[in-house]
């Protein structure tokens, strides 16, 4: 099966990898693409590269891409770039083609685009995608919204990209992005919770020499709070427990704020998320503290987000 892919950043190239190793033909467009992208996708794994490279095609325009495929996965930054790309595809794809928005678009915007594309007989699925850079090899968690019959047609694609049991149909258009939005709000809270706990362990005045790596390793095995985030904490502390050269400045995408907005509209108490957002805001004003350094490092580990150095 032929699949178009627009956007070959960290996540897009990982999606390409998972499609290729599951024997899909990938026709890829990115304005910054070059012939070395196949090396980056396979990360010097010559055996896999030689096996699948002939299933990867670099296309130099969206127009030419639309001539090759009738299924297009978009992995571009949420907002104006994604919106313009989807609208453009709706004018050049063949009728009954399918567009999958795999980014962090706002669910209300997704609902509006779904209606616009339907008038042109183009189908839109929204797919919340979680797993960060590790999803390339582990598989992703996929939350899909849109017409159920279209989802059913493409289930094999989602299965190829996802971790085992890591995909599901969430509901009508926008539901996938709505669920991913809430997922990101929970992520903000969890990151801050772990970070503040380790801040206390590191900077208390009673036990001043606690080994955070050993603590994280112990908790990782059998404790109630074991998780992938805790595993990443252990890896961070294995390298450096003082984080002296790391700034506590935490960048922020919009999904956490969107989650809080929706919770307030629904009169749902998400005070923990509100506080996490305020801590991030303050970190950008002051440089943060030890706990925000941990959050910044965690975001870098799982998502490749930039961190500032002192």
N, C-alpha and C positions, 0 to 999 in steps of 0.2 A: 504494500500500500504506500502511496505517495502522500507525504505531509509537508506542508509549508511551515517554516519557522521564521518569525520576524523577531530579531533581538538575540544577540549572541554574547551577552555579558556573562557574569558568573552563573546565573540561573539558566539563561537561555542555552549556553553551551552544555550545561549539565542535562537539560531536557533533550538536547540533540544526542548526547551520548546514550541516554537510556533508550531513545527511539532506535538508534542505530544498532545497539547490541540485541535489540528485539526484532531485528530484520525489517525495519521500516526504511523506506527511502526518504531522505530529508533534503528538501530544497530550501536553502537558507538565504535570508537577506538581512544585512545590517549595513548601515552607511559607513561603518568603520571596519568592515570585514576585510581580511586579506588571506592570502593562500596559506599562512601559517596557522590558521584557525583549527585545521584538522589535527595539528600537533598538540595544540592546547586542549582540544576535546579529549584526546586519548592520553595526554600527559606522558608522552614518551613510551607508552606501551606498544611496542612495535607489532606484537602479535595481533592485538585487537585492531590497531590502525590498519595493518595490511589486510585484515579480514573484512573490515567494514568500510574502508575509505571510498570504495567505488559506489557506495550507497549514499554518499554525501555530495551534494551539488551546490556550488556557490552561484547565486543568482544576483545580478547587479541592479535590479529594480523591482519594485512591487508589482509593476505592470507585467513584467515577464514572469514573475512568480505566479501571478493569477492565471497565467496560461498553462502552467504545469500542474496545478493542484486545485482541488475543491474543498480541502480542509486546511485551515491555517491556524497555527498556534501563535499567539502574540505574547512575547515576554519582554516588554518594554516598560520604562518607568511609568507609573500610574499618573493619570492626569492628561494634560494637553496632548502629549506625544501619542499615548495610547488611543485617545479619542479620535484624533486626526487619522491615525492609521486604520482604525475600524471603519470610520466613515468613508475613507478612500477605498478600502476593500469592498465596501458595499456597492460601489459604483462600477467596479471592474470585474468582480468575481461572477462566475456563471450562476444562474438561478439554482436555488437549493443547495448552494455551497454552505459550509459551516465555518464559523469563526469562533475560536476559543480564546478568551481573555484570561491568561494565567497569572496576571499580576494583582496588585492590591488596589483595584479600582473601588470607588465608593459604590455601594450597592444601588443607590438611587440613580446614579449615572448609568449603571448597567441596565436598570429597568428601562430608562429612556432610550438607550441605544438598541436594546432588544426590539422595542416597538418600531424604531426607525428602520432597522434592518428587515423586520418582518414585512414592511410595505414594499420592500424590494425583493422579497422572496429569498432572503438570506437568513440563515439561522445563527443565533449567538448563544454560546454557552459561557457561563462564568465559572472559573475554576480557581478557588483559593488554593495556593500552593505553599506548603510548609515543609521544612526539612533543612533549609540552608544549604551551604556548600556540601555538607556530608550526604545530602540526598542523592547526589550524583551516583554514588556507589551503593548506598543503603536503600534507595527508593524514597519517594516523597509521600506526604500525607496530602491527599487531594479532596477538596470539598466542592462539589459540582452542582451548579444550578442551571435551570433552563427547561426546555421541553423534554419531558421524560423519554419520548420516542427517539429524539436525537441523541440523548445520552446513551440509550440502549445501543444505538448503531455504533457508537464510538467507545463502548466499554473496553474493548481490547486495547485501545490506545492508553486509556487511563490505567489499566492493569499493568501495562508495560512500564509506565513511568512511576507508578506507586510502589511503596513498600508492600510486603505481604499484608493483605487485609487493610491497606492504607488508603482506600478510596471509597467514596459513597456518593450517591445522589442525595442532595440536601433538600431540593424542592424547586419551586417555580423560579423564574428569572430573578437574579440578584441574590438568591438564597446562599449560593456558594460564597460570594464575596461578603455577605453579611456574617456568615459563620466564621470566615477567616478574620474579619474585623474584630469579632469578639475574642477569637483565639489570640490575636495580637494584644488586646487589652489584658487578657490573663497573663500573657508573656511578660508584660511590663511589671505586673504585680509580683510574679514569681522571681524575676531577676532581682528586683529590689529587696524582696524578702531574704533570699539567699545572701545577697551582698551585705545587708545590715547585720545579719547573724554573724558572718565572718568578720565584719568590722568589730563587733563586740569581742569575739574570740581573739582578734589580733591586738586590740588596743585597750583591753581591760587592765585594771591596776592590781589584780589579784594574782592571775597566772599569766606572766608576761612572755613566756617562751613556748606557748602552744604551737605545735606543728600543724599548720592548716592543711598541708597535703595529706598527712596521716589521718586527720579528722575526716576530710572529704572521702578518702579511700574507705575508712571504716563505715561511714554513713552510706556509702555507695553500695555496700554489701549487706543487704538485709534490713536496713532501717526503713522507717515509714516515709522518710523524705528522700529516698533514693530517686535519681532521675538522670537524664542526659545532661541537664544543666549542672548537676552536681559533679558528673564526670568531667565536664569542661572546667569547672572550678578546680578540681584536682590537678588537671593538666596545667592550668595557669599557675597554681601554687608550686608545682614541681619545678617550674622555670624560675619563678621569682615571687616571694611572699611579701616583699616590701613595696613593690610596684612604684619605686621611687621615680623612675623615668616616664611613668604614664600619667597623663593628665586625667582628671576626673570629669572632664567635659563630655557630656553625653549628647550625641545627636538624636534627633527625633523625627520619625516619619509621622504621617497624619493619622494612621489607623487607630492608635491609642486614643487620640482626641475624638475621633469619630465615635468610638465605642462609648466614651463618656457622654457625648452629646446624646446618643440614642438612649442610654440608660436614664439620663435625666428626663428625656421626653416620656419615657415609660414609667417614671417614678420608681426606678430600681436603684437601690443603694449600691454605688460602686465607689465608696469613699477611699478604698485602698488604691484604686486606679488614679483617682484624682490626686492623691498624695504623691503617687509615683510620678505623675506628670509634673507636679510642682517641683519635685526634687530634681527632675531632669532640667527643668527651666532654670532653677537656681544654679545648677552645675554649669550652665552656659554663661551665667553672670559672674560666678565666683571661682570657677575652676574645680568645684566639687570637693569631695573628701574621699576617704579610703573606700567607702561603699560604692561611690559612683565610679571610681577607678575600676572596681570589679565588674560593674555593669558594662562599662565601656569595653573592657577586655572580653567579656562574654559575648557581646554583640559582634565583636571582631571574629571570635572563634567560630560561632555558628553561622554568621551571615556574611562575613567578609567586610563588615562595616569599618569605616576608617576610625582610627583612634589618634588622638593628639598626644604628642610627646612633650614632656616638660623640658 
